[in-house]
């Protein structure tokens, strides 16, 4: 049975708790700074998981590019600020009706990067490591409700409006700025005194269901009540990023002491 829509008011509190824990972890390790940082470029592809019936990975190649700044607290922990931009598109079906979307999206995140092994870019003895990332972020994209297309598989959708002439009431494009929860894993390797190369896969949990231009597509009105389906397949959207990155090491202030670095 469908359930009455309940507004999700707890996500804001959860995001605040996550940000607090994130800040405490960073403050704990900040006292061991090695005073180095990295800048890098990133390139790859993205995949959207939304409300479509078919959600196989990497069916469509969506070029994505970006850059990042990473501050290294020590050989294990770093903080990365990262910006990605690229296309988001997919073709598929919703309730056996065709559906597609194509748009651009911008992604900004702040993530803790934790190395499984000790890693210092440029050090031969500490030249590679797997790693994991987790943090907080925000994404910007456009949302367009297309009543004529939604009507094909759900004529009772609550957002569909028809005027006195029997025509669909068009809505303009809306800008969405939504919080995200980023996390991922990867592998990085030193290829020079100041150069590193890596490959990684990251996910984004979107606090919005509009990335694929579908917002609870099977919702309908029962009198004055709006009814929605709350199963996982009709909740928030996800995005996956697969790419490679090239890193260049810089120094903040004086050059880090080699003896100190070797102890990290």
C-alpha positions as semicolon CSV with decimal commas, in nm:
position;residue;x (nm);y (nm);z (nm)
1;X;0,000;0,000;0,000
2;X;0,125;0,351;-0,073
3;X;0,206;0,568;0,226
4;X;0,108;0,925;0,306
5;X;0,398;1,159;0,226
6;X;0,597;1,261;0,533
7;X;0,835;1,553;0,495
8;X;1,194;1,459;0,569
9;X;1,279;1,701;0,850
10;X;1,549;1,492;1,019
11;X;1,812;1,513;0,746
12;X;1,919;1,863;0,852
13;X;1,993;1,746;1,208
14;X;2,177;1,440;1,076
15;X;2,391;1,657;0,849
16;X;2,481;1,880;1,145
17;X;2,587;1,577;1,350
18;X;2,797;1,446;1,061
19;X;2,965;1,785;1,019
20;X;3,041;1,800;1,393
21;X;3,203;1,454;1,394
22;X;3,393;1,548;1,080
23;X;3,527;1,866;1,246
24;X;3,632;1,682;1,564
25;X;3,832;1,427;1,363
26;X;4,011;1,702;1,173
27;X;4,093;1,899;1,487
28;X;4,231;1,582;1,648
29;X;4,486;1,530;1,372
30;X;4,558;1,896;1,294
31;X;4,827;1,915;1,560
32;X;5,049;1,683;1,356
33;X;5,065;1,894;1,040
34;X;5,356;1,826;0,806
35;X;5,296;2,163;0,633
36;X;5,257;2,024;0,283
37;X;4,970;2,034;0,040
38;X;4,883;1,909;-0,306
39;X;4,694;2,050;-0,600
40;X;4,550;1,826;-0,866
41;X;4,330;1,776;-1,168
42;X;4,067;1,505;-1,206
43;X;3,899;1,348;-1,510
44;X;3,654;1,064;-1,561
45;X;3,288;0,976;-1,600
46;X;2,972;0,974;-1,390
47;X;2,666;0,751;-1,349
48;X;2,325;0,850;-1,211
49;X;2,105;0,610;-1,013
50;X;1,752;0,747;-0,988
51;X;1,391;0,649;-1,045
52;X;1,433;0,474;-1,379
53;X;1,358;0,105;-1,409
54;X;1,705;0,019;-1,540
55;X;2,002;0,146;-1,340
56;X;2,306;-0,046;-1,464
57;X;2,641;0,126;-1,409
58;X;2,831;0,303;-1,687
59;X;2,569;0,260;-1,960
60;X;2,635;0,618;-2,067
61;X;2,967;0,798;-2,071
62;X;2,926;1,136;-1,902
63;X;3,253;1,334;-1,920
64;X;3,343;1,491;-1,584
65;X;3,639;1,712;-1,499
66;X;3,758;1,888;-1,189
67;X;4,033;2,009;-0,961
68;X;4,119;1,982;-0,594
69;X;4,337;2,114;-0,313
70;X;4,456;1,870;-0,050
71;X;4,617;1,960;0,284
72;X;4,824;1,683;0,441
73;X;4,809;1,659;0,819
74;X;5,045;1,363;0,823
75;X;5,125;1,049;0,625
76;X;4,784;0,900;0,704
77;X;4,528;1,181;0,704
78;X;4,454;1,468;0,465
79;X;4,170;1,711;0,397
80;X;4,058;1,758;0,037
81;X;3,847;2,038;-0,112
82;X;3,726;1,924;-0,455
83;X;3,520;2,068;-0,742
84;X;3,374;1,856;-1,023
85;X;3,168;1,962;-1,323
86;X;3,026;1,765;-1,612
87;X;2,721;1,621;-1,780
88;X;2,455;1,400;-1,623
89;X;2,246;1,200;-1,869
90;X;2,065;0,871;-1,901
91;X;1,806;0,693;-2,113
92;X;1,565;0,433;-1,983
93;X;1,207;0,369;-1,880
94;X;0,973;0,450;-1,593
95;X;0,682;0,208;-1,560
96;X;0,774;0,090;-1,914
97;X;0,737;0,444;-2,052
98;X;1,048;0,598;-2,212
99;X;1,238;0,857;-2,013
100;X;1,562;1,047;-2,062
101;X;1,741;1,352;-1,925
102;X;2,056;1,544;-2,009
103;X;2,194;1,827;-1,798
104;X;2,510;1,963;-1,640
105;X;2,586;1,945;-1,268
106;X;2,847;2,103;-1,043
107;X;2,977;1,927;-0,734
108;X;3,171;2,081;-0,444
109;X;3,292;1,866;-0,152
110;X;3,513;1,877;0,156
111;X;3,642;1,530;0,241
112;X;3,877;1,362;0,485
113;X;4,119;1,134;0,300
114;X;4,257;0,846;0,505
115;X;4,546;0,635;0,373
116;X;4,558;0,264;0,447
117;X;4,940;0,277;0,429
118;X;5,172;0,563;0,514
119;X;5,201;0,782;0,208
120;X;5,407;1,093;0,136
121;X;5,416;1,214;-0,222
122;X;5,775;1,201;-0,350
123;X;5,906;0,958;-0,087
124;X;6,030;0,632;-0,240
125;X;5,971;0,430;0,076
126;X;5,615;0,565;0,113
127;X;5,523;0,591;-0,252
128;X;5,181;0,422;-0,274
129;X;4,868;0,352;-0,071
130;X;4,500;0,263;-0,102
131;X;4,275;0,520;0,066
132;X;3,917;0,601;0,159
133;X;3,734;0,935;0,168
134;X;3,424;1,071;0,339
135;X;3,288;1,420;0,397
136;X;3,015;1,671;0,320
137;X;2,924;1,851;0,000
138;X;2,678;2,041;-0,212
139;X;2,562;2,005;-0,572
140;X;2,406;2,249;-0,818
141;X;2,189;2,145;-1,113
142;X;1,866;2,235;-1,292
143;X;1,527;2,064;-1,255
144;X;1,254;2,066;-1,519
145;X;0,916;1,904;-1,458
146;X;0,779;1,770;-1,789
147;X;0,404;1,711;-1,736
148;X;0,341;1,574;-2,087
149;X;0,600;1,299;-2,033
150;X;0,501;1,218;-1,673
151;X;0,135;1,196;-1,780
152;X;0,216;0,891;-1,996
153;X;0,292;0,670;-1,694
154;X;0,116;0,864;-1,414
155;X;-0,175;1,090;-1,519
156;X;-0,259;1,152;-1,150
157;X;0,076;1,297;-1,050
158;X;0,014;1,588;-0,807
159;X;0,240;1,828;-0,998
160;X;0,050;1,792;-1,327
161;X;-0,171;2,090;-1,405
162;X;-0,408;2,124;-1,701
163;X;-0,558;2,460;-1,801
164;X;-0,913;2,534;-1,919
165;X;-0,820;2,454;-2,279
166;X;-0,696;2,106;-2,187
167;X;-0,327;2,195;-2,228
168;X;-0,053;2,110;-1,983
169;X;0,064;2,402;-1,772
170;X;0,436;2,434;-1,835
171;X;0,677;2,513;-1,553
172;X;1,004;2,693;-1,594
173;X;1,344;2,547;-1,519
174;X;1,428;2,549;-1,148
175;X;1,775;2,571;-0,996
176;X;1,856;2,316;-0,727
177;X;2,130;2,353;-0,467
178;X;2,126;2,039;-0,250
179;X;2,348;1,888;0,021
180;X;2,532;1,565;-0,058
181;X;2,721;1,301;0,138
182;X;3,037;1,205;-0,055
183;X;3,244;0,894;0,010
184;X;3,475;0,670;-0,189
185;X;3,800;0,480;-0,221
186;X;4,104;0,483;-0,445
187;X;4,470;0,410;-0,500
188;X;4,752;0,665;-0,539
189;X;5,112;0,628;-0,649
190;X;5,415;0,858;-0,663
191;X;5,561;0,900;-1,013
192;X;5,811;1,178;-0,938
193;X;5,955;1,398;-0,666
194;X;5,643;1,615;-0,673
195;X;5,404;1,424;-0,898
196;X;5,151;1,157;-0,812
197;X;4,892;0,960;-1,006
198;X;4,577;0,793;-0,878
199;X;4,251;0,623;-0,964
200;X;3,936;0,643;-0,754
201;X;3,565;0,573;-0,734
202;X;3,338;0,805;-0,541
203;X;2,968;0,808;-0,459
204;X;2,734;1,095;-0,378
205;X;2,417;1,055;-0,173
206;X;2,187;1,339;-0,286
207;X;1,941;1,495;-0,044
208;X;1,708;1,549;-0,339
209;X;1,512;1,334;-0,581
210;X;1,524;1,572;-0,878
211;X;1,857;1,504;-1,048
212;X;1,690;1,279;-1,309
213;X;1,396;1,526;-1,351
214;X;1,178;1,281;-1,156
215;X;1,054;1,366;-0,808
216;X;0,865;1,067;-0,666
217;X;0,721;0,984;-1,010
218;X;0,446;0,751;-0,881
219;X;0,304;1,002;-0,632
220;X;-0,065;1,094;-0,666
221;X;-0,339;1,283;-0,488
222;X;-0,610;1,111;-0,288
223;X;-0,854;1,392;-0,225
224;X;-0,655;1,660;-0,045
225;X;-0,382;1,419;0,058
226;X;-0,065;1,364;-0,142
227;X;0,036;0,998;-0,148
228;X;0,388;0,883;-0,227
229;X;0,592;0,565;-0,244
230;X;0,871;0,557;0,011
231;X;1,059;0,248;-0,097
232;X;1,433;0,286;-0,158
233;X;1,387;0,282;-0,535
234;X;1,179;0,599;-0,515
235;X;1,389;0,796;-0,270
236;X;1,689;1,021;-0,319
237;X;1,922;1,003;-0,617
238;X;2,279;0,874;-0,619
239;X;2,576;0,957;-0,841
240;X;2,893;0,755;-0,897
241;X;3,221;0,905;-1,025
242;X;3,502;0,696;-1,173
243;X;3,819;0,877;-1,270
244;X;4,193;0,935;-1,252
245;X;4,377;1,226;-1,094
246;X;4,719;1,387;-1,135
247;X;4,868;1,552;-0,825
248;X;5,142;1,811;-0,778
249;X;5,302;1,862;-0,437
250;X;5,347;2,211;-0,294
251;X;5,474;2,336;0,041
252;X;5,307;2,566;0,291
253;X;5,556;2,786;0,472
254;X;5,895;2,621;0,517
255;X;5,974;2,290;0,352
256;X;5,881;1,994;0,573
257;X;6,167;1,833;0,763
258;X;6,264;1,496;0,604
259;X;6,339;1,346;0,947
260;X;5,994;1,443;1,068
261;X;5,828;1,309;0,755
262;X;5,997;0,971;0,791
263;X;5,843;0,927;1,136
264;X;5,484;0,987;1,020
